[in-house]
Amino acid sequence: MNIKTFFEFSLKTFFILCFTFSFITLSVYFTLLFKPLYYMDINVLNIEDSTNLNKGELKANYDYLITYLTKNTSEEFNLPTLPSSDHGKIHFKEVKVIFDKLKVMLFFSILVSILGVLVNKRHKKIRYLLRSSIVLIIIPIMLLIPFIINFDKSFTVFHQIFFNNDYWLFDITTDPIITILPQNFFFHCSLLIIFSIIIISITLRCIYKAQYKKQHSL
């Protein structure tokens, strides 16, 4: 492989990674902002009974959490009707930092993706759609297997990777927010993210097939 070929291969790989990363990140944000999932789980997981909070209080605290994590704000974390410990506040601040960094990465990857799509369109290349579709179908399978085998362990490993402390291990007496966010809710969030990625993968494959037929019918 000469330098030119290697350079072209690297650019194509970088584009595919940014292109797929954009869709994966958008799936994460879609799930985060899709409040109906939590509203449904209030009933499905009997959260009212397990917390002794009514649906209005549960929604108010959850809505505040999502707003805090997604909005450009530097305010201190203070739930509407629930107390939070110093460690709890630090943890959610760290989570917010992660999402803020993810926003920047998403913006950059979208710019690269747009540029890559325009270049491929100019040269009438559509192979990237099929490759991206394959990558996006492999990732959910890789994620789904450990989630199904042992979600508890996967949940723990996830936090150990992204956080360098144990502040995410909440004490319900000082951080009762953990009671309104049962682990099964996070499992449902994971499934929605994976489902969204699969739908995107199928859509890209369909677009590829349509474009392929169009090119070969001329």
Backbone as numpy.savetxt, mean C-alpha at the origin, in Angstrom:
# Nx Ny Nz CAx CAy CAz Cx Cy Cz
27.53 -9.05 -23.62 26.69 -7.85 -23.62 27.57 -6.60 -23.62
27.45 -5.77 -24.68 28.25 -4.56 -24.73 27.64 -3.47 -23.86
28.34 -2.33 -23.75 27.93 -1.25 -22.85 26.58 -0.68 -23.27
26.36 -0.51 -24.57 25.10 0.06 -25.05 23.92 -0.85 -24.71
24.11 -2.14 -24.94 23.04 -3.11 -24.64 22.75 -3.15 -23.15
23.81 -3.13 -22.35 23.66 -3.14 -20.90 22.93 -1.88 -20.42
23.28 -0.75 -21.00 22.65 0.52 -20.63 21.16 0.50 -20.97
20.82 0.02 -22.15 19.42 -0.06 -22.57 18.63 -1.01 -21.67
19.27 -2.15 -21.34 18.62 -3.13 -20.45 18.38 -2.52 -19.07
19.37 -1.77 -18.57 19.24 -1.13 -17.25 18.11 -0.10 -17.25
18.01 0.68 -18.32 16.95 1.68 -18.42 15.57 1.02 -18.46
15.46 -0.04 -19.23 14.18 -0.76 -19.33 13.79 -1.35 -17.98
14.77 -1.93 -17.29 14.51 -2.52 -15.97 14.09 -1.46 -14.98
14.80 -0.34 -15.00 14.49 0.77 -14.10 13.07 1.29 -14.36
12.71 1.41 -15.62 11.37 1.87 -15.99 10.30 0.90 -15.49
10.54 -0.39 -15.71 9.57 -1.41 -15.27 9.40 -1.36 -13.76
10.50 -1.21 -13.04 10.44 -1.15 -11.57 9.65 0.07 -11.11
9.90 1.22 -11.72 9.17 2.44 -11.36 7.70 2.32 -11.74
7.45 1.75 -12.89 6.08 1.60 -13.39 5.26 0.72 -12.46
5.83 -0.42 -12.08 5.12 -1.34 -11.19 5.04 -0.79 -9.76
6.12 -0.13 -9.33 6.12 0.47 -7.99 5.00 1.50 -7.86
4.76 2.26 -8.92 3.69 3.26 -8.90 2.34 2.60 -8.62
2.07 1.51 -9.30 0.79 0.83 -9.12 0.68 0.18 -7.74
1.77 -0.38 -7.27 1.76 -1.01 -5.94 1.49 0.04 -4.87
2.19 1.17 -4.98 2.03 2.25 -4.00 0.64 2.85 -4.06
0.11 3.01 -5.26 -1.25 3.52 -5.42 -2.26 2.57 -4.80
-1.99 1.27 -4.89 -2.87 0.27 -4.26 -2.85 0.41 -2.75
-1.66 0.69 -2.20 -1.53 0.89 -0.76 -2.31 2.13 -0.33
-2.16 3.22 -1.08 -2.87 4.45 -0.74 -4.38 4.31 -0.92
-4.78 3.58 -1.94 -6.21 3.34 -2.15 -6.80 2.62 -0.94
-6.09 1.60 -0.47 -6.55 0.84 0.69 -6.58 1.70 1.94
-5.55 2.52 2.11 -5.48 3.40 3.28 -6.64 4.38 3.30
-7.01 4.90 2.13 -8.05 5.92 2.05 -9.45 5.33 1.89
-9.52 4.01 1.70 -10.82 3.37 1.50 -11.46 3.07 2.85
-12.03 4.10 3.45 -12.60 4.00 4.79 -13.76 3.00 4.90
-14.55 2.79 3.82 -15.63 1.81 3.91 -15.19 0.43 4.37
-13.92 0.08 4.11 -13.43 -1.23 4.57 -13.48 -1.30 6.09
-13.02 -0.24 6.74 -13.06 -0.23 8.22 -14.49 -0.15 8.72
-15.30 0.68 8.08 -16.70 0.81 8.50 -17.41 -0.55 8.42
-17.09 -1.32 7.39 -17.68 -2.66 7.25 -17.16 -3.58 8.34
-15.85 -3.47 8.64 -15.25 -4.35 9.64 -15.74 -4.04 11.06
-16.26 -2.85 11.27 -16.83 -2.54 12.59 -17.91 -3.57 12.92
-18.69 -3.93 11.90 -19.74 -4.93 12.08 -19.20 -6.35 11.96
-18.38 -6.58 10.95 -17.87 -7.93 10.70 -17.03 -8.45 11.87
-16.20 -7.58 12.44 -15.30 -7.98 13.52 -15.85 -7.64 14.91
-17.10 -7.16 14.95 -17.75 -6.82 16.23 -16.90 -5.88 17.09
-16.36 -4.84 16.45 -15.45 -3.93 17.16 -16.18 -3.12 18.24
-17.46 -2.83 18.01 -18.22 -2.10 19.04 -18.27 -2.88 20.34
-18.52 -4.17 20.23 -18.64 -5.02 21.42 -17.30 -5.19 22.13
-16.22 -5.31 21.35 -14.91 -5.57 21.96 -14.27 -4.31 22.56
-14.77 -3.13 22.18 -14.17 -1.89 22.67 -15.10 -1.09 23.57
-16.38 -1.43 23.55 -17.39 -0.65 24.28 -17.48 0.79 23.78
-17.15 0.98 22.52 -17.30 2.28 21.86 -18.39 2.17 20.81
-19.15 3.24 20.64 -20.19 3.18 19.62 -19.59 3.45 18.24
-20.37 3.20 17.20 -19.88 3.31 15.83 -19.39 4.73 15.52
-20.07 5.72 16.05 -19.67 7.10 15.80 -18.28 7.40 16.34
-17.99 6.91 17.55 -16.67 7.13 18.14 -15.59 6.38 17.37
-15.90 5.15 16.96 -14.94 4.35 16.20 -14.59 5.05 14.88
-15.61 5.53 14.18 -15.38 6.21 12.91 -14.59 7.50 13.10
-14.91 8.25 14.15 -14.24 9.53 14.40 -12.75 9.33 14.66
-12.42 8.33 15.47 -11.01 8.07 15.78 -10.27 7.51 14.58
-10.92 6.63 13.83 -10.29 6.06 12.64 -10.08 7.14 11.58
-11.09 7.97 11.37 -10.98 9.05 10.38 -9.84 10.00 10.74
-9.70 10.29 12.02 -8.61 11.18 12.45 -7.26 10.54 12.13
-7.13 9.24 12.41 -5.88 8.52 12.16 -5.50 8.59 10.68
-6.46 8.34 9.80 -6.18 8.37 8.36 -5.80 9.78 7.91
-6.52 10.77 8.43 -6.21 12.16 8.08 -4.81 12.53 8.54
-4.46 12.11 9.74 -3.14 12.40 10.31 -2.02 11.79 9.45
-2.24 10.56 8.99 -1.21 9.86 8.23 -1.06 10.36 6.80
-2.11 10.94 6.26 -2.09 11.29 4.83 -1.99 12.78 4.54
-2.31 13.61 5.50 -2.29 15.06 5.26 -0.92 15.65 5.60
-0.62 16.77 4.97 0.63 17.48 5.26 0.44 18.34 6.52
0.69 17.72 7.64 0.50 18.41 8.91 1.61 18.03 9.88
1.94 18.95 10.76 2.98 18.68 11.76 2.38 18.66 13.17
1.06 18.61 13.24 0.40 18.62 14.54 0.70 17.35 15.33
0.59 17.45 16.63 0.81 16.28 17.48 -0.36 15.33 17.35
-0.07 14.04 17.44 -1.10 13.01 17.32 -1.98 13.00 18.56
-3.26 13.36 18.38 -4.22 13.37 19.48 -5.57 12.90 18.98
-5.94 11.70 19.38 -7.22 11.14 18.95 -8.39 11.89 19.58
-9.53 11.94 18.89 -10.69 12.69 19.39 -11.20 12.26 20.76
-11.30 10.92 20.97 -11.91 10.46 22.22 -11.08 9.43 22.97
-9.87 9.13 22.47 -9.03 8.12 23.11 -7.68 8.72 23.50
-7.14 8.29 24.65 -5.80 8.78 25.06 -4.70 8.06 24.29
-3.52 8.66 24.29 -2.35 8.04 23.65 -1.12 8.28 24.50
-0.28 7.26 24.63 0.96 7.40 25.38 2.00 8.11 24.52
3.09 8.52 25.14 4.17 9.16 24.39 4.74 8.21 23.33
4.89 6.93 23.72 5.40 5.95 22.77 4.42 5.74 21.62
3.14 5.76 21.93 2.12 5.62 20.91 2.17 6.76 19.92
2.33 7.97 20.42 2.41 9.15 19.55 3.66 9.10 18.68
4.76 8.63 19.26 6.00 8.50 18.49 5.82 7.49 17.37
5.16 6.37 17.69 4.95 5.34 16.67 4.17 5.87 15.48
3.07 6.57 15.75 2.27 7.06 14.64 2.97 8.18 13.88
3.83 8.90 14.56 4.65 9.90 13.87 5.62 9.20 12.92
6.18 8.06 13.38 7.09 7.29 12.53 6.35 6.70 11.33
5.11 6.26 11.56 4.30 5.74 10.46 4.04 6.85 9.45
3.74 8.03 9.94 3.49 9.17 9.05 4.74 9.51 8.23
5.91 9.44 8.85 7.16 9.70 8.14 7.33 8.71 6.98
6.98 7.46 7.23 7.07 6.43 6.18 6.15 6.78 5.02
4.91 7.17 5.32 3.97 7.53 4.26 4.40 8.80 3.53
4.99 9.74 4.26 5.48 10.96 3.62 6.61 10.64 2.63
7.50 9.74 3.03 8.59 9.33 2.14 8.03 8.57 0.94
6.99 7.78 1.20 6.36 7.01 0.14 5.74 7.93 -0.90
5.20 9.07 -0.45 4.62 10.05 -1.37 5.68 10.58 -2.33
6.85 10.90 -1.78 7.94 11.42 -2.61 8.38 10.37 -3.62
8.52 9.13 -3.15 8.93 8.05 -4.05 7.87 7.80 -5.12
6.61 7.90 -4.74 5.52 7.71 -5.70 5.55 8.79 -6.77
5.76 10.04 -6.34 5.81 11.16 -7.29 6.94 10.94 -8.29
8.12 10.54 -7.80 9.26 10.30 -8.67 9.00 9.15 -9.63
8.44 8.05 -9.12 8.19 6.87 -9.96 7.13 7.16 -11.01
6.15 8.00 -10.70 5.13 8.37 -11.69 5.74 9.19 -12.81
6.63 10.11 -12.46 7.31 10.91 -13.47 8.12 10.02 -14.42
8.87 9.09 -13.84 9.67 8.16 -14.65 8.74 7.30 -15.51
7.62 6.86 -14.94 6.67 6.02 -15.66 6.06 6.75 -16.85
5.67 8.01 -16.63 5.09 8.80 -17.71 6.09 8.98 -18.85
7.32 9.30 -18.48 8.38 9.46 -19.48 8.60 8.15 -20.24
8.65 7.04 -19.51 8.86 5.74 -20.13 7.73 5.34 -21.05
6.51 5.61 -20.64 5.33 5.29 -21.46 5.38 6.10 -22.77
5.72 7.37 -22.66 5.79 8.23 -23.85 6.87 7.75 -24.82
8.03 7.35 -24.27 9.12 6.86 -25.11 8.72 5.56 -25.80
8.09 4.66 -25.05 7.64 3.38 -25.63 6.55 3.59 -26.67
5.68 4.55 -26.42 4.61 4.84 -27.37 5.18 5.41 -28.66
6.18 6.26 -28.51 6.82 6.86 -29.69 7.45 5.81 -30.56
8.05 4.79 -29.93 8.71 3.72 -30.68 7.77 2.52 -30.91
6.50 2.72 -30.55 5.46 1.69 -30.75 5.83 0.36 -30.07
6.36 0.47 -28.87 6.70 -0.71 -28.08 5.67 -0.91 -26.98
5.17 -2.12 -26.85 4.14 -2.41 -25.85 4.54 -3.56 -24.92
5.72 -4.09 -25.13 6.16 -5.25 -24.36 6.19 -4.95 -22.85
6.44 -3.69 -22.51 6.54 -3.30 -21.09 5.23 -3.57 -20.34
4.11 -3.51 -21.06 2.81 -3.78 -20.45 2.73 -5.23 -19.97
3.18 -6.14 -20.83 3.16 -7.55 -20.48 4.13 -7.84 -19.34
5.32 -7.28 -19.41 6.32 -7.52 -18.37 5.85 -6.97 -17.02
5.27 -5.79 -17.05 4.75 -5.19 -15.81 3.61 -6.03 -15.25
2.78 -6.54 -16.12 1.67 -7.39 -15.69 2.18 -8.63 -14.98
3.25 -9.22 -15.53 3.83 -10.42 -14.93 4.42 -10.11 -13.56
5.16 -9.00 -13.48 5.75 -8.60 -12.19 4.66 -8.37 -11.16
3.58 -7.71 -11.57 2.50 -7.39 -10.64 1.69 -8.61 -10.21
1.75 -9.68 -10.97 1.04 -10.90 -10.58 1.93 -11.78 -9.69
3.25 -11.66 -9.87 4.18 -12.43 -9.05 4.23 -11.89 -7.63
4.24 -10.57 -7.49 4.35 -9.94 -6.17 3.21 -10.34 -5.24
1.94 -10.27 -5.66 0.85 -10.68 -4.76 0.96 -12.13 -4.32
1.40 -12.99 -5.23 1.55 -14.41 -4.89 2.62 -14.57 -3.80
3.73 -13.85 -3.97 4.82 -13.91 -2.99 4.38 -13.38 -1.62
3.52 -12.36 -1.64 3.03 -11.77 -0.39 1.94 -12.63 0.25
1.10 -13.18 -0.60 -0.07 -13.92 -0.11 0.32 -15.20 0.62
1.33 -15.87 0.13 1.74 -17.16 0.72 2.09 -17.02 2.21
3.02 -16.11 2.58 3.34 -15.99 4.02 2.17 -15.44 4.84
1.34 -14.58 4.23 0.18 -14.04 4.94 -0.79 -15.16 5.31
-1.02 -16.07 4.37 -1.96 -17.15 4.61 -1.37 -18.18 5.58
-0.08 -18.49 5.40 0.56 -19.49 6.26 0.61 -19.03 7.71
1.05 -17.80 7.92 1.17 -17.29 9.30 1.13 -15.76 9.26
-0.07 -15.21 9.34 -0.21 -13.75 9.27 0.40 -13.08 10.50
0.25 -13.71 11.66 0.81 -13.14 12.90 2.31 -12.92 12.76
3.01 -13.94 12.26 4.46 -13.84 12.10 4.81 -12.80 11.04
4.06 -12.79 9.94 4.31 -11.83 8.87 4.10 -10.41 9.37
3.07 -10.22 10.18 2.75 -8.92 10.75 3.90 -8.43 11.65
4.43 -9.35 12.44 5.54 -9.02 13.34 6.80 -8.67 12.56
7.13 -9.50 11.57 8.33 -9.28 10.76 8.23 -7.94 10.03
7.05 -7.62 9.54 6.84 -6.35 8.85 7.23 -5.18 9.75
6.77 -5.20 10.99 7.07 -4.11 11.92 8.55 -4.08 12.31
9.14 -5.26 12.42 10.57 -5.32 12.77 11.44 -4.76 11.66
10.98 -4.89 10.42 11.73 -4.36 9.29 11.64 -2.84 9.22
10.45 -2.30 9.43 10.22 -0.87 9.22 10.42 0.00 10.46
10.50 -0.62 11.63 10.66 0.18 12.85 11.84 -0.35 13.67
12.63 0.57 14.19 13.82 0.18 14.96 13.56 0.22 16.46
12.29 0.15 16.84 11.92 0.09 18.26 10.69 -0.80 18.41
10.22 -0.95 19.65 9.05 -1.80 19.88 7.83 -0.98 20.31
7.81 0.30 19.90 6.69 1.16 20.27 5.38 0.73 19.62
5.48 -0.13 18.60 4.27 -0.62 17.94 3.58 -1.71 18.77
4.25 -2.18 19.82 3.62 -3.14 20.74 2.85 -2.34 21.80
1.61 -2.07 21.52 0.81 -1.19 22.36 0.30 -1.88 23.63
0.18 -1.09 24.68 -0.48 -1.50 25.92 -1.89 -0.92 25.86
-2.89 -1.76 25.91 -4.27 -1.29 25.73 -4.71 -0.32 26.82
-4.03 -0.33 27.96 -4.40 0.59 29.04 -3.94 2.02 28.76
-2.83 2.15 28.04 -2.31 3.49 27.73 -2.57 3.89 26.28
-2.75 2.90 25.41 -3.03 3.17 23.99 -4.20 2.30 23.52
-5.40 2.65 23.95 -6.57 1.85 23.58 -6.90 1.85 22.09
-6.17 2.65 21.31 -6.42 2.65 19.86 -6.20 1.26 19.28
-5.32 0.48 19.92 -5.05 -0.86 19.41 -6.30 -1.74 19.45
-7.21 -1.42 20.35 -8.43 -2.22 20.46 -9.39 -1.94 19.30
-9.29 -0.73 18.71 -10.20 -0.42 17.60 -9.59 -0.82 16.25
-8.34 -1.31 16.30 -7.66 -1.75 15.08 -7.23 -3.20 15.24
-8.17 -4.13 15.25 -7.82 -5.55 15.43 -6.95 -6.06 14.29
-6.17 -7.07 14.57 -5.23 -7.60 13.58 -5.94 -8.10 12.33
-7.14 -8.63 12.50 -7.88 -9.11 11.34 -8.22 -7.99 10.36
-8.35 -6.77 10.88 -8.59 -5.63 10.00 -7.38 -5.41 9.10
-6.17 -5.52 9.66 -4.96 -5.37 8.86 -4.82 -6.49 7.84
-5.32 -7.67 8.21 -5.33 -8.78 7.26 -6.24 -8.46 6.08
-7.39 -7.89 6.37 -8.32 -7.49 5.31 -7.70 -6.40 4.44
-6.96 -5.48 5.05 -6.25 -4.44 4.29 -5.24 -5.06 3.34
-4.52 -6.06 3.84 -3.53 -6.75 3.01 -4.18 -7.42 1.82
-5.32 -8.04 2.06 -6.04 -8.71 0.97 -6.52 -7.71 -0.07
-6.98 -6.54 0.39 -7.46 -5.51 -0.54 -6.31 -4.98 -1.39
-5.14 -4.79 -0.77 -3.97 -4.33 -1.53 -3.60 -5.36 -2.59
-3.55 -6.62 -2.20 -3.18 -7.69 -3.14 -4.22 -7.81 -4.24
-5.50 -7.72 -3.88 -6.57 -7.80 -4.87 -6.46 -6.65 -5.87
-6.17 -5.45 -5.38 -6.04 -4.27 -6.24 -4.89 -4.45 -7.23
-3.76 -4.99 -6.73 -2.61 -5.22 -7.60 -2.94 -6.25 -8.68
-3.67 -7.28 -8.31 -4.06 -8.31 -9.28 -4.96 -7.72 -10.37
-5.90 -6.87 -9.98 -6.80 -6.22 -10.94 -5.99 -5.36 -11.91
-5.02 -4.63 -11.39 -4.16 -3.79 -12.24 -3.36 -4.66 -13.20
-2.85 -5.78 -12.69 -2.08 -6.70 -13.53 -2.93 -7.22 -14.69
-4.15 -7.63 -14.38 -5.07 -8.14 -15.42 -5.39 -7.04 -16.43
-5.59 -5.82 -15.93 -5.91 -4.69 -16.81 -4.75 -4.41 -17.78
-3.53 -4.42 -17.26 -2.35 -4.18 -18.12 -2.22 -5.27 -19.18
-2.50 -6.51 -18.78 -2.42 -7.61 -19.74 -3.48 -7.45 -20.84
-4.67 -7.02 -20.45 -5.75 -6.81 -21.43 -5.39 -5.68 -22.39
-4.79 -4.61 -21.85 -4.36 -3.50 -22.70 -3.28 -3.96 -23.67
-2.37 -4.80 -23.16 -1.31 -5.33 -24.01 -1.89 -6.16 -25.16
-2.83 -7.04 -24.84 -3.43 -7.89 -25.87 -4.17 -7.05 -26.91
-4.88 -6.02 -26.45 -5.61 -5.15 -27.37 -4.66 -4.40 -28.29
-3.55 -3.89 -27.71 -2.56 -3.16 -28.50 -1.83 -4.10 -29.46
-1.59 -5.33 -29.01 -0.90 -6.31 -29.85 -1.75 -6.65 -31.08
-3.04 -6.87 -30.86 -3.94 -7.17 -31.96 -4.03 -5.99 -32.93
-4.07 -4.79 -32.37 -4.16 -3.59 -33.19 -2.93 -3.44 -34.08
-1.74 -3.68 -33.51 -0.51 -3.55 -34.27 -0.39 -4.59 -35.37
-0.86 -5.82 -35.08 -0.70 -6.91 -36.04 -1.88 -7.03 -37.02
-2.84 -6.15 -36.88 -3.97 -6.16 -37.82 -3.80 -5.10 -38.89
-2.74 -4.27 -38.73 -2.49 -3.21 -39.70 -1.81 -3.76 -40.94
